[in-house]
Amino acid sequence: MFAHAFNSNRPMPSFQAVLLSFYDAAIGGADPGAATSRAVNSLKIPPDRRILLIAAGKAAGPMAGAAVEALLT
């Protein structure tokens, strides 16, 4: 993205393009599924323990799926 500083043949990205790339990186770094998987794995729940999983909200689907996957592996 910042190659324009070293290569004058490449056009400089627009301010909007730079902001969008920062936004995309921030959203990608805030993956609710990955965060949930790490959290569930850190709990060290025994595999034979019964679990009641309740999920609600915008990220409920990815978070519940990640929790189930973490618990089953």
KOLDO-314055 format. One line per field, with one value per residue (C-alpha): residue number from 1; residue in three letters; z, y, x. Coordinates in Angstrom, 3 decimals, padded with zeros to 6 digits. Layout:
% KOLDO-314055
nr	c(NUM | ...)
rest	c(ALA | ...)
z	c(Z | ...)
y	c(Y | ...)
x	c(X | ...)
% end
This chain:
% KOLDO-314055
nr	c(1 | 2 | 3 | 4 | 5 | 6 | 7 | 8 | 9 | 10 | 11 | 12 | 13 | 14 | 15 | 16 | 17 | 18 | 19 | 20 | 21 | 22 | 23 | 24 | 25 | 26 | 27 | 28 | 29 | 30 | 31 | 32 | 33 | 34 | 35 | 36 | 37 | 38 | 39 | 40 | 41 | 42 | 43 | 44 | 45 | 46 | 47 | 48 | 49 | 50 | 51 | 52 | 53 | 54 | 55 | 56 | 57 | 58 | 59 | 60 | 61 | 62 | 63 | 64 | 65 | 66 | 67 | 68 | 69 | 70 | 71 | 72 | 73)
rest	c(MET | PHE | ALA | HIS | ALA | PHE | ASN | SER | ASN | ARG | PRO | MET | PRO | SER | PHE | GLN | ALA | VAL | LEU | LEU | SER | PHE | TYR | ASP | ALA | ALA | ILE | GLY | GLY | ALA | ASP | PRO | GLY | ALA | ALA | THR | SER | ARG | ALA | VAL | ASN | SER | LEU | LYS | ILE | PRO | PRO | ASP | ARG | ARG | ILE | LEU | LEU | ILE | ALA | ALA | GLY | LYS | ALA | ALA | GLY | PRO | MET | ALA | GLY | ALA | ALA | VAL | GLU | ALA | LEU | LEU | THR)
z	c(000.000 | 000.803 | -002.091 | -003.710 | -001.345 | -002.977 | -006.494 | -008.398 | -011.105 | -008.768 | -008.073 | -004.495 | -002.901 | -002.073 | 001.506 | 001.318 | 000.151 | 003.047 | 005.567 | 004.115 | 004.362 | 008.030 | 008.658 | 006.976 | 009.075 | 012.294 | 011.498 | 010.531 | 013.794 | 015.815 | 014.734 | 017.371 | 016.457 | 016.975 | 020.264 | 021.521 | 020.520 | 022.438 | 025.493 | 025.540 | 025.065 | 028.011 | 030.307 | 030.102 | 030.311 | 030.638 | 027.499 | 029.465 | 031.081 | 029.962 | 028.604 | 028.020 | 025.320 | 024.896 | 022.329 | 021.470 | 019.544 | 016.293 | 016.702 | 018.291 | 015.285 | 014.841 | 018.583 | 019.224 | 016.302 | 017.553 | 021.092 | 019.876 | 017.681 | 020.552 | 022.916 | 020.471 | 019.647)
y	c(000.000 | 002.446 | 001.298 | 004.711 | 006.115 | 003.902 | 003.502 | 006.590 | 004.437 | 003.432 | 005.922 | 007.054 | 005.458 | 007.784 | 008.786 | 006.824 | 003.684 | 003.945 | 004.401 | 001.446 | -000.772 | 000.233 | -000.488 | -003.904 | -004.785 | -003.745 | -005.744 | -008.771 | -008.549 | -008.553 | -012.009 | -013.091 | -016.759 | -016.827 | -014.928 | -017.309 | -020.364 | -019.110 | -018.307 | -021.689 | -023.571 | -021.707 | -022.965 | -026.577 | -027.996 | -031.803 | -033.504 | -035.476 | -032.389 | -031.298 | -027.754 | -025.511 | -023.001 | -019.923 | -017.273 | -013.971 | -010.902 | -009.930 | -012.247 | -015.103 | -017.411 | -017.295 | -017.329 | -020.315 | -022.218 | -021.556 | -022.596 | -025.875 | -026.576 | -025.833 | -028.066 | -030.982 | -030.965)
x	c(000.000 | 002.799 | 004.970 | 004.445 | 007.073 | 009.697 | 008.350 | 007.241 | 005.607 | 002.785 | -000.020 | -000.492 | -003.592 | -006.449 | -007.141 | -010.395 | -008.559 | -006.113 | -008.932 | -010.845 | -007.781 | -007.360 | -011.051 | -010.815 | -007.764 | -009.527 | -012.646 | -010.574 | -008.672 | -011.864 | -013.024 | -015.580 | -015.229 | -011.477 | -011.733 | -014.425 | -012.426 | -009.387 | -011.513 | -013.284 | -010.013 | -008.482 | -011.279 | -010.044 | -013.588 | -013.592 | -014.978 | -017.583 | -019.106 | -022.574 | -022.726 | -025.732 | -024.839 | -027.036 | -026.136 | -027.781 | -026.741 | -025.062 | -022.075 | -024.052 | -023.763 | -019.985 | -019.403 | -021.684 | -020.174 | -016.655 | -017.607 | -019.092 | -016.071 | -013.687 | -015.641 | -015.742 | -012.039)
% end
